[in-house]
Amino acid sequence: MTRSSKKGPYMDAKLMKKVSKAVRGKPIKTWARNSTISPEMVGYAFAVHNGKDFIEVQIAEEMVGHVLGEFSPTKKFTRHGGKMQKEIEAKAKVAEMEKAKAAKAA
């Protein structure tokens, strides 16, 4: 659910203070994932905390109006499990080993 339009976008005051003092090359560390990206932030790099570590996000024109947290995922997708997936991976491994043997023979 988005923020009410009558309230306007949320921007953390400390974050905006950091942006005004920031140097373009260094990433700005932030925990304010719910802050809306404003036009003043374009061109800066942000290190957005995802709960475990900081993910660097380079702000572009298309990101204005979105929230910083959208570009720093909190969950890591490993893979789908199951019998079919294991068979596919086993076939890929066998093919890779055959390819390596053929390269050694040549």
CNS distance restraints for C-alpha pairs under 8 A (distance, minus, plus):
assign (resid   3 and name CA) (resid   7 and name CA) 7.34 0.50 0.50
assign (resid   3 and name CA) (resid   8 and name CA) 7.55 0.50 0.50
assign (resid   3 and name CA) (resid   9 and name CA) 7.21 0.50 0.50
assign (resid   4 and name CA) (resid   8 and name CA) 6.88 0.50 0.50
assign (resid   5 and name CA) (resid   9 and name CA) 7.58 0.50 0.50
assign (resid   9 and name CA) (resid  35 and name CA) 7.94 0.50 0.50
assign (resid   9 and name CA) (resid  36 and name CA) 6.05 0.50 0.50
assign (resid   9 and name CA) (resid  65 and name CA) 7.98 0.50 0.50
assign (resid  10 and name CA) (resid  34 and name CA) 7.40 0.50 0.50
assign (resid  10 and name CA) (resid  35 and name CA) 5.49 0.50 0.50
assign (resid  10 and name CA) (resid  36 and name CA) 5.67 0.50 0.50
assign (resid  11 and name CA) (resid  15 and name CA) 7.42 0.50 0.50
assign (resid  11 and name CA) (resid  16 and name CA) 7.11 0.50 0.50
assign (resid  11 and name CA) (resid  34 and name CA) 7.87 0.50 0.50
assign (resid  11 and name CA) (resid  35 and name CA) 4.62 0.50 0.50
assign (resid  11 and name CA) (resid  36 and name CA) 5.58 0.50 0.50
assign (resid  11 and name CA) (resid  37 and name CA) 7.71 0.50 0.50
assign (resid  12 and name CA) (resid  16 and name CA) 6.38 0.50 0.50
assign (resid  12 and name CA) (resid  32 and name CA) 6.75 0.50 0.50
assign (resid  12 and name CA) (resid  35 and name CA) 5.83 0.50 0.50
assign (resid  13 and name CA) (resid  17 and name CA) 6.26 0.50 0.50
assign (resid  14 and name CA) (resid  18 and name CA) 6.26 0.50 0.50
assign (resid  15 and name CA) (resid  19 and name CA) 6.24 0.50 0.50
assign (resid  15 and name CA) (resid  30 and name CA) 7.10 0.50 0.50
assign (resid  15 and name CA) (resid  32 and name CA) 7.47 0.50 0.50
assign (resid  16 and name CA) (resid  20 and name CA) 6.31 0.50 0.50
assign (resid  17 and name CA) (resid  21 and name CA) 6.54 0.50 0.50
assign (resid  18 and name CA) (resid  22 and name CA) 5.83 0.50 0.50
assign (resid  18 and name CA) (resid  28 and name CA) 7.23 0.50 0.50
assign (resid  19 and name CA) (resid  28 and name CA) 7.51 0.50 0.50
assign (resid  19 and name CA) (resid  40 and name CA) 7.95 0.50 0.50
assign (resid  19 and name CA) (resid  41 and name CA) 6.90 0.50 0.50
assign (resid  22 and name CA) (resid  26 and name CA) 7.54 0.50 0.50
assign (resid  22 and name CA) (resid  28 and name CA) 7.24 0.50 0.50
assign (resid  24 and name CA) (resid  43 and name CA) 7.22 0.50 0.50
assign (resid  24 and name CA) (resid  44 and name CA) 5.58 0.50 0.50
assign (resid  24 and name CA) (resid  45 and name CA) 7.36 0.50 0.50
assign (resid  25 and name CA) (resid  44 and name CA) 7.52 0.50 0.50
assign (resid  25 and name CA) (resid  45 and name CA) 7.42 0.50 0.50
assign (resid  26 and name CA) (resid  45 and name CA) 6.86 0.50 0.50
assign (resid  27 and name CA) (resid  44 and name CA) 7.08 0.50 0.50
assign (resid  27 and name CA) (resid  45 and name CA) 4.55 0.50 0.50
assign (resid  27 and name CA) (resid  46 and name CA) 4.84 0.50 0.50
assign (resid  27 and name CA) (resid  47 and name CA) 5.79 0.50 0.50
assign (resid  27 and name CA) (resid  56 and name CA) 7.27 0.50 0.50
assign (resid  28 and name CA) (resid  44 and name CA) 7.85 0.50 0.50
assign (resid  28 and name CA) (resid  45 and name CA) 6.27 0.50 0.50
assign (resid  28 and name CA) (resid  46 and name CA) 4.58 0.50 0.50
assign (resid  28 and name CA) (resid  47 and name CA) 5.68 0.50 0.50
assign (resid  29 and name CA) (resid  46 and name CA) 5.96 0.50 0.50
assign (resid  29 and name CA) (resid  47 and name CA) 4.59 0.50 0.50
assign (resid  29 and name CA) (resid  48 and name CA) 6.25 0.50 0.50
assign (resid  29 and name CA) (resid  49 and name CA) 7.73 0.50 0.50
assign (resid  29 and name CA) (resid  54 and name CA) 7.71 0.50 0.50
assign (resid  30 and name CA) (resid  46 and name CA) 7.07 0.50 0.50
assign (resid  30 and name CA) (resid  47 and name CA) 6.10 0.50 0.50
assign (resid  30 and name CA) (resid  48 and name CA) 5.26 0.50 0.50
assign (resid  30 and name CA) (resid  49 and name CA) 6.37 0.50 0.50
assign (resid  31 and name CA) (resid  48 and name CA) 6.07 0.50 0.50
assign (resid  31 and name CA) (resid  49 and name CA) 5.24 0.50 0.50
assign (resid  32 and name CA) (resid  48 and name CA) 7.63 0.50 0.50
assign (resid  32 and name CA) (resid  68 and name CA) 7.62 0.50 0.50
assign (resid  32 and name CA) (resid  69 and name CA) 7.96 0.50 0.50
assign (resid  33 and name CA) (resid  48 and name CA) 6.82 0.50 0.50
assign (resid  33 and name CA) (resid  49 and name CA) 7.44 0.50 0.50
assign (resid  33 and name CA) (resid  67 and name CA) 6.82 0.50 0.50
assign (resid  33 and name CA) (resid  68 and name CA) 5.04 0.50 0.50
assign (resid  33 and name CA) (resid  69 and name CA) 4.25 0.50 0.50
assign (resid  33 and name CA) (resid  70 and name CA) 7.94 0.50 0.50
assign (resid  34 and name CA) (resid  67 and name CA) 5.76 0.50 0.50
assign (resid  34 and name CA) (resid  68 and name CA) 6.31 0.50 0.50
assign (resid  34 and name CA) (resid  69 and name CA) 6.12 0.50 0.50
assign (resid  35 and name CA) (resid  67 and name CA) 5.63 0.50 0.50
assign (resid  35 and name CA) (resid  68 and name CA) 6.04 0.50 0.50
assign (resid  35 and name CA) (resid  69 and name CA) 7.93 0.50 0.50
assign (resid  36 and name CA) (resid  64 and name CA) 7.67 0.50 0.50
assign (resid  36 and name CA) (resid  65 and name CA) 5.93 0.50 0.50
assign (resid  36 and name CA) (resid  66 and name CA) 5.68 0.50 0.50
assign (resid  36 and name CA) (resid  67 and name CA) 4.42 0.50 0.50
assign (resid  36 and name CA) (resid  68 and name CA) 6.41 0.50 0.50
assign (resid  37 and name CA) (resid  41 and name CA) 6.51 0.50 0.50
assign (resid  37 and name CA) (resid  63 and name CA) 6.75 0.50 0.50
assign (resid  37 and name CA) (resid  64 and name CA) 5.01 0.50 0.50
assign (resid  37 and name CA) (resid  65 and name CA) 5.42 0.50 0.50
assign (resid  37 and name CA) (resid  66 and name CA) 5.72 0.50 0.50
assign (resid  37 and name CA) (resid  67 and name CA) 5.83 0.50 0.50
assign (resid  37 and name CA) (resid  68 and name CA) 6.50 0.50 0.50
assign (resid  38 and name CA) (resid  42 and name CA) 7.41 0.50 0.50
assign (resid  38 and name CA) (resid  64 and name CA) 5.44 0.50 0.50
assign (resid  38 and name CA) (resid  65 and name CA) 6.43 0.50 0.50
assign (resid  39 and name CA) (resid  61 and name CA) 7.47 0.50 0.50
assign (resid  39 and name CA) (resid  64 and name CA) 6.10 0.50 0.50
assign (resid  41 and name CA) (resid  59 and name CA) 6.70 0.50 0.50
assign (resid  42 and name CA) (resid  59 and name CA) 5.09 0.50 0.50
assign (resid  42 and name CA) (resid  60 and name CA) 5.37 0.50 0.50
assign (resid  42 and name CA) (resid  61 and name CA) 6.13 0.50 0.50
assign (resid  42 and name CA) (resid  64 and name CA) 7.77 0.50 0.50
assign (resid  43 and name CA) (resid  58 and name CA) 6.83 0.50 0.50
assign (resid  43 and name CA) (resid  59 and name CA) 5.46 0.50 0.50
assign (resid  43 and name CA) (resid  60 and name CA) 6.15 0.50 0.50
assign (resid  44 and name CA) (resid  58 and name CA) 6.16 0.50 0.50
assign (resid  44 and name CA) (resid  59 and name CA) 5.78 0.50 0.50
assign (resid  45 and name CA) (resid  56 and name CA) 6.71 0.50 0.50
assign (resid  45 and name CA) (resid  57 and name CA) 5.62 0.50 0.50
assign (resid  45 and name CA) (resid  58 and name CA) 4.41 0.50 0.50
assign (resid  45 and name CA) (resid  59 and name CA) 6.13 0.50 0.50
assign (resid  46 and name CA) (resid  55 and name CA) 8.00 0.50 0.50
assign (resid  46 and name CA) (resid  56 and name CA) 5.58 0.50 0.50
assign (resid  46 and name CA) (resid  57 and name CA) 5.14 0.50 0.50
assign (resid  46 and name CA) (resid  58 and name CA) 6.38 0.50 0.50
assign (resid  46 and name CA) (resid  59 and name CA) 7.55 0.50 0.50
assign (resid  47 and name CA) (resid  54 and name CA) 5.26 0.50 0.50
assign (resid  47 and name CA) (resid  55 and name CA) 5.26 0.50 0.50
assign (resid  47 and name CA) (resid  56 and name CA) 4.30 0.50 0.50
assign (resid  47 and name CA) (resid  57 and name CA) 6.20 0.50 0.50
assign (resid  48 and name CA) (resid  54 and name CA) 5.18 0.50 0.50
assign (resid  48 and name CA) (resid  55 and name CA) 5.29 0.50 0.50
assign (resid  48 and name CA) (resid  56 and name CA) 6.26 0.50 0.50
assign (resid  48 and name CA) (resid  57 and name CA) 7.07 0.50 0.50
assign (resid  48 and name CA) (resid  68 and name CA) 7.17 0.50 0.50
assign (resid  48 and name CA) (resid  69 and name CA) 7.26 0.50 0.50
assign (resid  48 and name CA) (resid  72 and name CA) 6.34 0.50 0.50
assign (resid  49 and name CA) (resid  53 and name CA) 5.64 0.50 0.50
assign (resid  49 and name CA) (resid  54 and name CA) 4.31 0.50 0.50
assign (resid  49 and name CA) (resid  55 and name CA) 6.32 0.50 0.50
assign (resid  49 and name CA) (resid  72 and name CA) 7.31 0.50 0.50
assign (resid  50 and name CA) (resid  54 and name CA) 6.20 0.50 0.50
assign (resid  50 and name CA) (resid  55 and name CA) 7.06 0.50 0.50
assign (resid  50 and name CA) (resid  69 and name CA) 7.77 0.50 0.50
assign (resid  50 and name CA) (resid  72 and name CA) 5.98 0.50 0.50
assign (resid  50 and name CA) (resid  73 and name CA) 6.46 0.50 0.50
assign (resid  50 and name CA) (resid  74 and name CA) 5.07 0.50 0.50
assign (resid  51 and name CA) (resid  74 and name CA) 6.68 0.50 0.50
assign (resid  55 and name CA) (resid  72 and name CA) 6.01 0.50 0.50
assign (resid  57 and name CA) (resid  71 and name CA) 6.83 0.50 0.50
assign (resid  57 and name CA) (resid  72 and name CA) 7.60 0.50 0.50
assign (resid  59 and name CA) (resid  63 and name CA) 6.50 0.50 0.50
assign (resid  60 and name CA) (resid  64 and name CA) 7.48 0.50 0.50
assign (resid  66 and name CA) (resid  70 and name CA) 7.32 0.50 0.50
assign (resid  67 and name CA) (resid  71 and name CA) 7.84 0.50 0.50
assign (resid  68 and name CA) (resid  72 and name CA) 7.16 0.50 0.50
assign (resid  69 and name CA) (resid  73 and name CA) 7.11 0.50 0.50
assign (resid  80 and name CA) (resid  85 and name CA) 7.10 0.50 0.50
assign (resid  81 and name CA) (resid  85 and name CA) 5.92 0.50 0.50
assign (resid  81 and name CA) (resid  86 and name CA) 7.33 0.50 0.50
assign (resid  82 and name CA) (resid  86 and name CA) 6.50 0.50 0.50
assign (resid  83 and name CA) (resid  87 and name CA) 6.39 0.50 0.50
assign (resid  84 and name CA) (resid  88 and name CA) 6.30 0.50 0.50
assign (resid  85 and name CA) (resid  89 and name CA) 6.23 0.50 0.50
assign (resid  86 and name CA) (resid  90 and name CA) 6.10 0.50 0.50
assign (resid  87 and name CA) (resid  91 and name CA) 6.24 0.50 0.50
assign (resid  88 and name CA) (resid  92 and name CA) 6.27 0.50 0.50
assign (resid  89 and name CA) (resid  93 and name CA) 6.16 0.50 0.50
assign (resid  90 and name CA) (resid  94 and name CA) 6.26 0.50 0.50
assign (resid  91 and name CA) (resid  95 and name CA) 6.17 0.50 0.50
assign (resid  92 and name CA) (resid  96 and name CA) 6.13 0.50 0.50
assign (resid  93 and name CA) (resid  97 and name CA) 6.25 0.50 0.50
assign (resid  94 and name CA) (resid  98 and name CA) 6.26 0.50 0.50
assign (resid  95 and name CA) (resid  99 and name CA) 6.16 0.50 0.50
assign (resid  96 and name CA) (resid 100 and name CA) 6.25 0.50 0.50
assign (resid  97 and name CA) (resid 101 and name CA) 6.24 0.50 0.50
assign (resid  98 and name CA) (resid 102 and name CA) 6.18 0.50 0.50
assign (resid  99 and name CA) (resid 103 and name CA) 6.23 0.50 0.50
assign (resid 100 and name CA) (resid 104 and name CA) 6.29 0.50 0.50
assign (resid 101 and name CA) (resid 105 and name CA) 6.23 0.50 0.50
assign (resid 102 and name CA) (resid 106 and name CA) 6.30 0.50 0.50
